[in-house]
Amino acid sequence: MTKKIEFFFDLSSPWTRLAFHNVQPIIAENDAEIVWRAFLVGGVFNAVNQTVYAARENPDNIKFVHSFRVLKDWAKLAGVPMNFPSEHHPVKSVHAMRVCCALEDDQAALHKFATAAFNAYYSDQRNLDDPAVLIAIANEEGLDGQALAAQTQDQAIKDRLRANTEEAIARGAYGSPSIFVPFEGGERMYFGNDQLPLVNWAIKQG
């Protein structure tokens, strides 16, 4: 039976940008299925992990500085361009994540858009909080940017993003990405790029 992995993500997270790239060979290796789930990491932080904001207020904190250095090293190891941070960091991602929610029922289209949006923000330093930029990214990928922008104003899409965020929190998420793997009649949750070896192990354990 194909193992189905759920990957809750927010485009504003640089660690998610790495994990999004690095999880895909693991999925292919294990002949698993991955379901991309859009959520709002700010909503998660507000609910269960407000210490993130305190850390951002002190950018000279030794842990913060080291974490940023390690982020760049991970990017080099993965061969992922990381022209970051930009003037738009930290970016408000609600518009971008609504676009992702609008595409969630078409996983191939969501993957295509998310890949392009990650590249736009972390390589080209484009502003994902600008609806015009999101429309352009979608159009560049052969999607209907104007239609997607219009959908971001639909209450159903707003509600879906909120529901996804609340679901992730209820299942134990405290940041992005949160990755859920079926395990021994239940599931395991793993967080971040660093824990992908555990994701690989858990998939194999089944």
C-alpha positions in Angstrom: 0.0 0.0 0.0 1.3 3.4 -0.9 2.4 5.5 2.1 0.8 9.0 2.1 2.8 11.8 3.7 1.4 15.2 4.5 3.6 18.2 4.2 2.2 21.4 5.8 4.1 24.4 4.6 4.3 28.2 4.5 6.3 29.8 1.7 7.7 32.4 4.1 9.9 29.9 5.9 13.5 29.5 4.6 13.8 26.1 6.3 10.7 25.0 4.5 12.2 26.1 1.2 15.0 23.6 1.9 12.8 20.8 3.2 10.4 21.2 0.2 13.4 20.5 -2.0 15.0 17.8 0.1 11.9 15.7 0.9 11.2 15.0 -2.7 14.0 12.4 -3.3 12.9 10.7 -0.1 9.4 10.4 -1.4 10.6 9.0 -4.7 13.0 6.5 -3.0 10.2 5.1 -0.9 7.6 5.1 -3.7 5.4 7.2 -1.3 2.8 9.8 -2.0 3.1 13.3 -0.7 0.2 15.7 -0.1 1.1 19.3 0.0 -0.9 21.2 2.6 -0.9 25.0 2.8 -1.1 26.7 6.2 -0.3 29.9 7.8 2.8 29.6 10.1 2.1 33.0 11.7 -1.2 31.5 13.0 0.7 28.5 14.4 3.2 30.8 16.1 0.4 32.9 17.6 -1.3 29.8 19.0 1.6 27.7 20.3 5.0 29.1 19.6 5.2 32.9 20.4 8.9 32.5 21.4 9.7 32.8 17.7 8.9 36.5 17.9 11.1 37.1 20.9 14.0 35.5 19.0 13.5 37.8 16.0 13.7 40.9 18.3 17.3 40.0 19.1 19.1 39.2 15.8 22.5 39.2 17.6 21.5 36.2 19.8 24.2 33.6 19.4 21.6 30.8 18.6 19.9 33.0 16.0 23.2 33.9 14.3 24.4 30.2 14.3 21.0 29.1 12.9 21.2 31.5 10.0 24.8 30.3 9.2 23.7 26.7 9.3 20.8 27.6 7.0 23.2 28.8 4.4 25.3 25.6 4.8 22.3 23.4 4.3 21.4 25.3 1.2 24.9 24.8 -0.3 24.8 21.1 0.6 21.4 20.7 -1.1 22.4 22.9 -4.1 19.5 25.2 -3.5 20.0 28.9 -4.2 19.5 31.0 -1.1 19.7 34.7 -1.8 18.3 35.6 1.6 17.3 37.6 3.5 15.9 40.3 1.3 14.3 43.6 2.0 10.9 41.8 2.1 11.9 39.5 5.0 9.9 38.6 7.0 7.3 38.5 4.4 3.5 38.4 5.1 2.4 35.2 3.4 -1.3 35.2 3.7 -2.0 36.1 0.1 0.5 33.6 -1.2 -0.8 30.8 1.0 -4.4 31.5 -0.1 -3.2 31.0 -3.7 -1.7 27.7 -2.5 -5.1 26.8 -0.9 -6.9 27.6 -4.1 -4.6 25.1 -5.8 -4.6 22.4 -3.2 -7.1 20.1 -5.0 -4.8 20.1 -8.0 -1.6 18.8 -6.3 0.5 19.0 -9.5 -0.4 22.7 -10.0 0.2 23.4 -6.3 3.7 21.9 -6.5 4.4 23.9 -9.7 3.3 27.2 -8.1 5.1 26.5 -4.8 8.3 25.6 -6.5 8.2 28.8 -8.6 7.2 30.9 -5.5 10.1 29.5 -3.4 12.5 30.4 -6.3 11.0 33.8 -6.7 11.4 34.7 -3.0 14.6 33.0 -2.1 16.5 33.3 -5.4 15.1 36.5 -7.0 14.0 38.4 -3.9 10.5 39.0 -5.3 7.9 40.1 -2.8 5.3 37.4 -2.1 3.1 39.8 -0.3 2.4 41.7 -3.5 -0.6 40.2 -5.4 0.8 41.4 -8.7 3.9 39.3 -8.1 1.8 36.3 -7.2 -0.2 36.7 -10.4 3.0 37.0 -12.4 4.5 33.9 -10.9 1.3 31.9 -11.6 1.1 33.1 -15.2 4.8 32.2 -15.7 3.9 28.7 -14.7 1.0 28.5 -17.2 -1.6 29.0 -14.5 -4.4 31.6 -14.5 -2.9 34.3 -12.1 -5.9 36.6 -12.3 -8.4 33.8 -11.5 -6.2 32.6 -8.6 -5.9 36.2 -7.2 -9.7 36.5 -7.3 -10.1 33.2 -5.5 -7.9 34.5 -2.6 -10.8 36.8 -1.8 -13.4 34.0 -1.6 -14.5 33.2 1.9 -14.2 29.5 1.1 -10.5 29.8 0.4 -10.0 32.0 3.5 -11.8 29.4 5.6 -9.7 26.6 4.1 -6.4 28.3 5.0 -7.7 28.8 8.6 -9.0 25.2 8.8 -5.6 23.8 7.6 -3.8 25.9 10.1 -6.1 24.8 13.0 -5.8 21.2 11.9 -2.0 21.3 11.9 -2.0 22.8 15.4 -4.4 20.2 16.7 -2.1 17.5 15.3 0.9 19.0 17.1 2.5 21.4 14.7 4.5 24.3 16.0 6.2 25.6 12.9 6.8 25.1 9.2 7.3 22.6 7.7 5.3 20.1 9.7 5.5 16.6 8.1 3.1 13.8 9.1 4.0 10.2 8.4 1.7 7.2 9.1 3.3 5.1 11.8 2.2 2.1 13.9 -1.6 2.7 13.5 -1.2 6.4 14.0 1.3 9.0 12.8 4.5 10.7 13.6 5.1 14.4 13.2 8.5 15.7 12.2 9.5 19.4 11.9 12.0 21.1 9.7 14.7 20.2 7.2 16.9 18.7 9.9 14.5 15.9 10.7 14.1 14.6 7.1 16.3 11.5 7.9 13.7 10.6 10.5 10.9 11.1 7.9 12.8 8.7 5.7 13.2 6.2 8.6 9.5 6.5 9.6 8.3 5.9 6.0 10.4 2.7 5.9 9.1 1.5 9.2 5.5 2.1 8.0 
